Amino acid sequence: MTVTAFGSAQRLCILLLKEDLNQDNRLGASLADQLDEWMCLARDEEDHEAFASVVAETHHLVRSTTLRECADAELSDEIAQETFVRAWSKRHQYRTGTSPRAWLLTIARSQLLDHHRRSNREHRHLRDLIRQELLRRQPPDDDEWTRVRLEALDVCLAEINDSQKELLDLVHTQGLTTDAAAEILDIKAPACRKRLSRLQQALRQCAEKRLQEIL
Amino acid sequence: MSDAAFDDKRVEELATGFALGELKEDELKELYEYLRNEQAEEVAAITWSALASSLDLKMKLSPHFADTIRHRIEHDDDKADDAFAGGILQRLGVRRKQLDPVNTAEQKKHPLPGIFIIIPAILLVVIIWLLLPDNSPFPVVRHVSGGKVFQEGDGLVVDQQVDQRQIAIGKGGKLILEWPTGDQVSVQGPATILVQHKGMSVVNGIVWLQINPDFTLGLPDQHMRSNEASRIAVKVENSVSVVGVESGKLVYGDDDGKDFLEINPGQALWNGQRDFQWHYSDATGIATSPVNLGLDPIAANWSCSFKVALADDDSMLICKGLDERAEEMILNIHPMHIEAEKNNNELWRYNLQGAPRSPRRVTLEGKQGSATVLTITGLDKKIQWHLHAPLDSLEMKGAVALSDLRYRTGPPPIPDNEFVNE
């Protein structure tokens, strides 16, 4: 499905983990049934817990698909959020036995199309030009490894030091800008972004190494 | 095609900034140049990697995605509740801090030795003591109105004593409780609370407190205790608290009961981590130098109001803040007109009616996710001003009289006469 941070190792995985993939497919089938059941509960009984389960099991797919199709992290999450909100408000339109994942992706793509229609009428900005260049060079679609990648990332996150944890907490958990994080950490703003950039790169490399070790 | 040289570290930094949506115009240009030179493929791969990394880290660390869905669904559907967000967050693997039981001040001060031997005796004494009229350590309902107010499914009525079980106050509901020690709390629904002897826990909602020393306040992200008679406003949303001190003093301690932070009048504490100026008042009189407000941008909802009188045509009040790209936004208030500018370009301008020398009331209201709304005497409309963070400073040019400045954020202030027998 997604853009991956650890492309080469994952492509190796595709070749070498066929058995696991078969098993994953079997698990995938049961998950699809479970998603269908939860979505029906959400529709028929307005069951928030069931809908929360649908969100939890599909948000990776929806977020990474929208990121891949718009090359804008902020916009992709906005579209993904809008998708789940729409899915809840239109839950009565969900048909039993169809795939919630496909249904959600249809809603997400419709939201993206709406966004593109609106933005095409507006003045095009530099950021859009960058997105256009990126979309011309989309990475391969290998979303089926998201779960493995996130597990590898978990291990790597456990190994970083306290100051690195604080930086990630400020930017990714609390949602501060790197400028605001720099103030709290009492460092200069460019140094803060450099530090974050190096840390994220190190985490990517760590996770990629972990994946190779799994092989 | 550009001649921009390839510097992978620099590209990585730009890509990280792009993924976070933080690049300024010149940096966007730089990245665009890289994406159009001969290493464009490599630059694009690095940028896609940074985008994916940011998304992965957000998936692992940020509660914002699920919270936003919850907020938006709540907006359309009042049946959605905190359990919904909690359910999503738990499944997303984002850990939320849990509400810990409150250790009351008395428990901290008098740890009991040989506790296993004397527990039965203490229990017996406590049960007898509780059964005696007027001796319960728990509060009594002094006021209940509006929406549904329940303790474990039973509706609460005035003069009823509550206990340590969870109390839920529905949307529009209001509950005032009074402890035997005279401490009072007013809870605004929707809210969920628990009470203890000389203390309470707030799970979610807005609570105003008028408390004596040693009242303990348990919140999802911090435990606090009043150090003197205090009036406190608390707001807990999505397991994050903001506590503002109107009068008195709160102390914030670690698990050993050692105090390490005091919150004084006018101050607030966010998420148990950061204190900031909750509100200013009494900034009355003729200001001769800039007023640096410096409200913490962490406070998403805020309001600022003041009166300004400009004595001559050349006088001006300059209000400064930042937009979403951290670029300076300036609002100039002149005797006869008001204008907004950014990077020396005028964004808009309105003429003001009324006597130019008369004081004008200016109000700015900032809400998370919305433009700041400006109102001013002499203009019959509300104006949107796109500030990202609260106002940073007010600067006076010429003969400017600034008065009745009120700057407030965090929990709403305690209304006058809110408590019983006030």
Interface residues (C-beta under 8 A of the other chain):
Chain A: T2 V3 T4 A5 G7 E46 H48 E49 F51 A52 S53 V55 A56 E57 H59 H60 R63 S64 L67 A71 D72 A73 E74 S76 D77 A80 Q81 F84 V85 W88 S89 L126 R127 L129 I130 E133 L134 R136 R137 Q138 P139 R149 L150 L153 D154 L157 L168 D169 V171 H172 T173 Q174 G175 L176 T177 T178 D179 A180 R193 K194 L196 S197 R198 Q200 Q201 L203 R204
Chain B: K9 E12 E13 A15 T16 G17 F18 A19 L20 G21 E22 L23 E25 L28 K29 L31 Y32 L35 R36 A40 E41 A44 A45 T47 W48 S49 A50 L51 A52 S53 S54 L55 D56 L57 K58 M59 K60 L61 S62 P63 H64 F65 A66 T68 I69 R72 I73 D76 D77 K79 A80 D81 A83 F84 G87 I88 R91 L92 P297 I298 A326
